[in-house]
Amino acid sequence: MLQSCQPKQMEVTLAKSEENLVHSRHESAFEEAFKSNFKALHAYAYTMLQDEDMAEEIVQTVFLKLWENRDRITIHTSLRAYLYKSVYHESLNHLKREKVQRKYMEEAMIDYKQRQTDEVTADGELRRQLQLALRQLPEKCRTVFQLSRFEQLRYQEIADRLGISPKTVEAHMGKALKLLRLRLADFLPVWIIIWLNL
């Protein structure tokens, strides 16, 4: 029977004994194994991960898996060797997952920046096309449209400013919108078409 859990006594071959630390139902023996090996295993994990908290989590995960599978596990080496190997593989798996996540984040950031660049480019082209289309309008139509859409004036206010009738303002707006629809409908997004009341 186990009398104590000194490091030397933990160097057991689990496949050869039923009365050992892992297969034992005594949690106190397992806890002693954890305490006796934790510091060295944590230092080992840290050399791979360079992260104190993650190194601690890795070691705890290794012991948790060992405890949960204690009735099925068979270790043909020493417990210490098994623990080091388990910590190594857990750390390696974490680094692989971290690499995949980092690559995904980098690709997502590149994609995001590209979309922003495309949107800025499209926005600039949109403004250019709109200004070009406006310059192609007859002067009166362009003036009425700009007063209506850019200065948010009502037809009566535009009529008063330009010294024309509201009906004439309405006619100029109708003509301006029709011409813009013809020149920009294939280019402008839906929200611009709605804004133009096209």
C-alpha atoms as a printed R data frame, in Angstrom:
    type eleno elety resid chain resno       x      y       z
1   ATOM     1    CA   MET     A     1   0.000  0.000   0.000
2   ATOM     2    CA   LEU     A     2   1.068  3.621  -0.501
3   ATOM     3    CA   GLN     A     3   2.413  5.155   2.643
4   ATOM     4    CA   SER     A     4   3.473  8.480   1.158
5   ATOM     5    CA   CYS     A     5   3.914 10.140  -2.200
6   ATOM     6    CA   GLN     A     6   7.522 11.249  -2.328
7   ATOM     7    CA   PRO     A     7   8.834 11.927  -5.856
8   ATOM     8    CA   LYS     A     8  10.809  8.665  -5.906
9   ATOM     9    CA   GLN     A     9   7.726  6.634  -5.102
10  ATOM    10    CA   MET     A    10   5.790  8.328  -7.902
11  ATOM    11    CA   GLU     A    11   8.172  6.760 -10.411
12  ATOM    12    CA   VAL     A    12   5.833  3.777 -10.677
13  ATOM    13    CA   THR     A    13   5.012  1.668 -13.698
14  ATOM    14    CA   LEU     A    14   1.258  1.857 -13.730
15  ATOM    15    CA   ALA     A    15   0.782 -1.148 -15.959
16  ATOM    16    CA   LYS     A    16   2.358 -3.378 -13.318
17  ATOM    17    CA   SER     A    17   0.431 -2.392 -10.237
18  ATOM    18    CA   GLU     A    18  -3.187 -2.065  -9.251
19  ATOM    19    CA   GLU     A    19  -2.278 -0.202  -6.102
20  ATOM    20    CA   ASN     A    20  -0.832  2.941  -7.610
21  ATOM    21    CA   LEU     A    21  -1.490  6.642  -7.693
22  ATOM    22    CA   VAL     A    22  -3.705  6.752 -10.744
23  ATOM    23    CA   HIS     A    23  -5.805  3.676 -10.211
24  ATOM    24    CA   SER     A    24  -6.168  4.397  -6.523
25  ATOM    25    CA   ARG     A    25  -9.542  5.734  -5.386
26  ATOM    26    CA   HIS     A    26  -7.812  7.874  -2.790
27  ATOM    27    CA   GLU     A    27  -7.922 11.486  -3.939
28  ATOM    28    CA   SER     A    28  -5.363 12.475  -1.355
29  ATOM    29    CA   ALA     A    29  -2.704 10.360  -3.071
30  ATOM    30    CA   PHE     A    30  -3.555 11.909  -6.421
31  ATOM    31    CA   GLU     A    31  -3.464 15.398  -4.943
32  ATOM    32    CA   GLU     A    32  -0.030 14.701  -3.543
33  ATOM    33    CA   ALA     A    33   1.140 13.639  -6.997
34  ATOM    34    CA   PHE     A    34  -0.242 16.897  -8.369
35  ATOM    35    CA   LYS     A    35   1.511 19.008  -5.729
36  ATOM    36    CA   SER     A    36   4.797 17.180  -6.128
37  ATOM    37    CA   ASN     A    37   4.917 17.574  -9.919
38  ATOM    38    CA   PHE     A    38   3.046 20.797 -10.599
39  ATOM    39    CA   LYS     A    39   5.895 23.280 -10.248
40  ATOM    40    CA   ALA     A    40   8.268 21.398 -12.562
41  ATOM    41    CA   LEU     A    41   5.529 20.692 -15.121
42  ATOM    42    CA   HIS     A    42   4.408 24.316 -15.045
43  ATOM    43    CA   ALA     A    43   7.976 25.474 -15.717
44  ATOM    44    CA   TYR     A    44   8.228 22.995 -18.585
45  ATOM    45    CA   ALA     A    45   4.952 24.163 -20.133
46  ATOM    46    CA   TYR     A    46   6.021 27.788 -19.748
47  ATOM    47    CA   THR     A    47   9.178 27.190 -21.798
48  ATOM    48    CA   MET     A    48   6.901 26.215 -24.684
49  ATOM    49    CA   LEU     A    49   4.057 28.684 -24.218
50  ATOM    50    CA   GLN     A    50   5.719 31.737 -22.654
51  ATOM    51    CA   ASP     A    51   2.456 32.307 -20.817
52  ATOM    52    CA   GLU     A    52   2.166 31.720 -17.058
53  ATOM    53    CA   ASP     A    53  -1.614 31.374 -16.962
54  ATOM    54    CA   MET     A    54  -1.814 29.103 -19.974
55  ATOM    55    CA   ALA     A    55   1.007 26.930 -18.651
56  ATOM    56    CA   GLU     A    56  -0.955 26.491 -15.431
57  ATOM    57    CA   GLU     A    57  -4.117 25.647 -17.355
58  ATOM    58    CA   ILE     A    58  -2.259 23.064 -19.450
59  ATOM    59    CA   VAL     A    59  -0.875 21.274 -16.386
60  ATOM    60    CA   GLN     A    60  -4.270 21.275 -14.704
61  ATOM    61    CA   THR     A    61  -5.844 19.877 -17.863
62  ATOM    62    CA   VAL     A    62  -3.314 17.044 -17.970
63  ATOM    63    CA   PHE     A    63  -4.046 16.057 -14.371
64  ATOM    64    CA   LEU     A    64  -7.786 16.396 -14.905
65  ATOM    65    CA   LYS     A    65  -7.699 14.042 -17.899
66  ATOM    66    CA   LEU     A    66  -5.510 11.632 -15.966
67  ATOM    67    CA   TRP     A    67  -7.972 11.559 -13.070
68  ATOM    68    CA   GLU     A    68 -11.062 11.256 -15.249
69  ATOM    69    CA   ASN     A    69  -9.550  8.350 -17.215
70  ATOM    70    CA   ARG     A    70  -7.754  6.683 -14.311
71  ATOM    71    CA   ASP     A    71  -9.772  3.440 -14.630
72  ATOM    72    CA   ARG     A    72  -8.979  3.021 -18.322
73  ATOM    73    CA   ILE     A    73  -5.487  4.423 -18.639
74  ATOM    74    CA   THR     A    74  -2.404  2.222 -18.812
75  ATOM    75    CA   ILE     A    75   1.003  3.876 -18.517
76  ATOM    76    CA   HIS     A    76   4.056  1.823 -19.457
77  ATOM    77    CA   THR     A    77   6.556  4.463 -18.377
78  ATOM    78    CA   SER     A    78   7.009  6.294 -15.119
79  ATOM    79    CA   LEU     A    79   4.262  8.630 -13.992
80  ATOM    80    CA   ARG     A    80   6.638 11.559 -14.231
81  ATOM    81    CA   ALA     A    81   7.582 10.702 -17.817
82  ATOM    82    CA   TYR     A    82   3.911 10.288 -18.710
83  ATOM    83    CA   LEU     A    83   3.073 13.695 -17.226
84  ATOM    84    CA   TYR     A    84   5.877 15.456 -19.099
85  ATOM    85    CA   LYS     A    85   4.826 13.824 -22.355
86  ATOM    86    CA   SER     A    86   1.194 14.791 -21.767
87  ATOM    87    CA   VAL     A    87   2.127 18.391 -20.963
88  ATOM    88    CA   TYR     A    88   4.247 18.503 -24.108
89  ATOM    89    CA   HIS     A    89   1.404 17.320 -26.339
90  ATOM    90    CA   GLU     A    90  -1.187 19.550 -24.675
91  ATOM    91    CA   SER     A    91   1.118 22.550 -25.089
92  ATOM    92    CA   LEU     A    92   1.811 21.640 -28.707
93  ATOM    93    CA   ASN     A    93  -1.896 21.308 -29.453
94  ATOM    94    CA   HIS     A    94  -2.551 24.678 -27.847
95  ATOM    95    CA   LEU     A    95   0.170 26.305 -29.963
96  ATOM    96    CA   LYS     A    96  -1.307 24.753 -33.112
97  ATOM    97    CA   ARG     A    97  -4.793 26.020 -32.245
98  ATOM    98    CA   GLU     A    98  -3.356 29.428 -31.440
99  ATOM    99    CA   LYS     A    99  -1.535 29.484 -34.783
100 ATOM   100    CA   VAL     A   100  -4.738 28.593 -36.640
101 ATOM   101    CA   GLN     A   101  -6.690 31.265 -34.735
102 ATOM   102    CA   ARG     A   102  -3.976 33.855 -35.347
103 ATOM   103    CA   LYS     A   103  -3.938 33.018 -39.057
104 ATOM   104    CA   TYR     A   104  -7.724 33.285 -39.193
105 ATOM   105    CA   MET     A   105  -7.648 36.666 -37.423
106 ATOM   106    CA   GLU     A   106  -4.922 37.948 -39.740
107 ATOM   107    CA   GLU     A   107  -6.882 36.829 -42.804
108 ATOM   108    CA   ALA     A   108 -10.074 38.344 -41.380
109 ATOM   109    CA   MET     A   109  -8.257 41.631 -40.748
110 ATOM   110    CA   ILE     A   110  -6.799 41.662 -44.257
111 ATOM   111    CA   ASP     A   111 -10.242 40.942 -45.687
112 ATOM   112    CA   TYR     A   112 -11.777 43.692 -43.535
113 ATOM   113    CA   LYS     A   113  -9.170 46.238 -44.624
114 ATOM   114    CA   GLN     A   114  -9.631 45.213 -48.242
115 ATOM   115    CA   ARG     A   115 -13.393 45.671 -47.980
116 ATOM   116    CA   GLN     A   116 -12.890 49.076 -46.405
117 ATOM   117    CA   THR     A   117 -10.481 50.034 -49.182
118 ATOM   118    CA   ASP     A   118 -12.957 48.817 -51.780
119 ATOM   119    CA   GLU     A   119 -15.767 50.748 -50.093
120 ATOM   120    CA   VAL     A   120 -13.692 53.925 -49.995
121 ATOM   121    CA   THR     A   121 -12.778 53.445 -53.658
122 ATOM   122    CA   ALA     A   122 -16.404 52.741 -54.580
123 ATOM   123    CA   ASP     A   123 -17.566 55.732 -52.547
124 ATOM   124    CA   GLY     A   124 -15.089 57.983 -54.312
125 ATOM   125    CA   GLU     A   125 -16.172 56.675 -57.699
126 ATOM   126    CA   LEU     A   126 -19.806 57.093 -56.708
127 ATOM   127    CA   ARG     A   127 -19.264 60.737 -55.813
128 ATOM   128    CA   ARG     A   128 -17.335 61.313 -59.016
129 ATOM   129    CA   GLN     A   129 -20.083 59.784 -61.161
130 ATOM   130    CA   LEU     A   130 -22.765 61.778 -59.351
131 ATOM   131    CA   GLN     A   131 -20.889 65.056 -59.798
132 ATOM   132    CA   LEU     A   132 -20.307 64.225 -63.446
133 ATOM   133    CA   ALA     A   133 -23.992 63.470 -63.966
134 ATOM   134    CA   LEU     A   134 -25.010 66.682 -62.216
135 ATOM   135    CA   ARG     A   135 -22.696 68.748 -64.415
136 ATOM   136    CA   GLN     A   136 -24.393 67.248 -67.472
137 ATOM   137    CA   LEU     A   137 -27.798 68.516 -66.353
138 ATOM   138    CA   PRO     A   138 -29.170 71.741 -67.787
139 ATOM   139    CA   GLU     A   139 -28.245 74.626 -65.488
140 ATOM   140    CA   LYS     A   140 -31.780 75.253 -64.204
141 ATOM   141    CA   CYS     A   141 -32.375 71.555 -63.545
142 ATOM   142    CA   ARG     A   142 -29.065 71.268 -61.708
143 ATOM   143    CA   THR     A   143 -29.768 74.331 -59.561
144 ATOM   144    CA   VAL     A   144 -33.255 73.143 -58.620
145 ATOM   145    CA   PHE     A   145 -31.975 69.637 -57.825
146 ATOM   146    CA   GLN     A   146 -29.127 70.905 -55.625
147 ATOM   147    CA   LEU     A   147 -31.424 73.260 -53.726
148 ATOM   148    CA   SER     A   148 -33.894 70.447 -53.155
149 ATOM   149    CA   ARG     A   149 -31.532 67.599 -52.297
150 ATOM   150    CA   PHE     A   150 -28.490 69.327 -50.828
151 ATOM   151    CA   GLU     A   151 -30.082 72.321 -49.100
152 ATOM   152    CA   GLN     A   152 -33.342 70.515 -48.296
153 ATOM   153    CA   LEU     A   153 -35.527 73.388 -49.550
154 ATOM   154    CA   ARG     A   154 -39.181 72.861 -50.349
155 ATOM   155    CA   TYR     A   155 -40.492 73.592 -53.826
156 ATOM   156    CA   GLN     A   156 -42.085 76.860 -52.707
157 ATOM   157    CA   GLU     A   157 -38.810 78.026 -51.132
158 ATOM   158    CA   ILE     A   158 -36.914 77.181 -54.311
159 ATOM   159    CA   ALA     A   159 -39.514 79.013 -56.358
160 ATOM   160    CA   ASP     A   160 -39.188 82.105 -54.167
161 ATOM   161    CA   ARG     A   161 -35.401 82.050 -54.362
162 ATOM   162    CA   LEU     A   162 -35.249 81.607 -58.140
163 ATOM   163    CA   GLY     A   163 -38.270 83.797 -58.948
164 ATOM   164    CA   ILE     A   164 -40.149 81.007 -60.704
165 ATOM   165    CA   SER     A   165 -43.397 79.160 -60.001
166 ATOM   166    CA   PRO     A   166 -43.594 75.968 -57.899
167 ATOM   167    CA   LYS     A   167 -44.897 74.179 -60.998
168 ATOM   168    CA   THR     A   168 -41.760 75.169 -62.874
169 ATOM   169    CA   VAL     A   169 -39.638 73.901 -59.967
170 ATOM   170    CA   GLU     A   170 -41.519 70.613 -60.086
171 ATOM   171    CA   ALA     A   171 -40.945 70.339 -63.830
172 ATOM   172    CA   HIS     A   172 -37.192 70.984 -63.451
173 ATOM   173    CA   MET     A   173 -36.985 68.367 -60.686
174 ATOM   174    CA   GLY     A   174 -38.817 65.818 -62.801
175 ATOM   175    CA   LYS     A   175 -36.457 66.427 -65.690
176 ATOM   176    CA   ALA     A   176 -33.360 66.278 -63.440
177 ATOM   177    CA   LEU     A   177 -34.447 63.004 -61.828
178 ATOM   178    CA   LYS     A   178 -35.238 61.433 -65.176
179 ATOM   179    CA   LEU     A   179 -31.810 62.318 -66.584
180 ATOM   180    CA   LEU     A   180 -30.020 61.102 -63.454
181 ATOM   181    CA   ARG     A   181 -31.941 57.846 -63.559
182 ATOM   182    CA   LEU     A   182 -30.808 57.242 -67.118
183 ATOM   183    CA   ARG     A   183 -27.150 58.041 -66.393
184 ATOM   184    CA   LEU     A   184 -26.753 56.464 -62.943
185 ATOM   185    CA   ALA     A   185 -29.287 53.666 -62.470
186 ATOM   186    CA   ASP     A   186 -26.767 50.941 -63.411
187 ATOM   187    CA   PHE     A   187 -24.092 52.397 -61.150
188 ATOM   188    CA   LEU     A   188 -25.691 53.703 -57.991
189 ATOM   189    CA   PRO     A   189 -26.662 51.437 -55.087
190 ATOM   190    CA   VAL     A   190 -30.283 51.125 -54.028
191 ATOM   191    CA   TRP     A   191 -29.984 53.630 -51.173
192 ATOM   192    CA   ILE     A   192 -28.857 56.368 -53.571
193 ATOM   193    CA   ILE     A   193 -31.706 55.577 -55.954
194 ATOM   194    CA   ILE     A   194 -34.154 55.897 -53.049
195 ATOM   195    CA   TRP     A   195 -32.487 59.143 -51.938
196 ATOM   196    CA   LEU     A   196 -32.876 60.501 -55.444
197 ATOM   197    CA   ASN     A   197 -36.480 59.304 -55.544
198 ATOM   198    CA   LEU     A   198 -35.697 57.615 -58.808
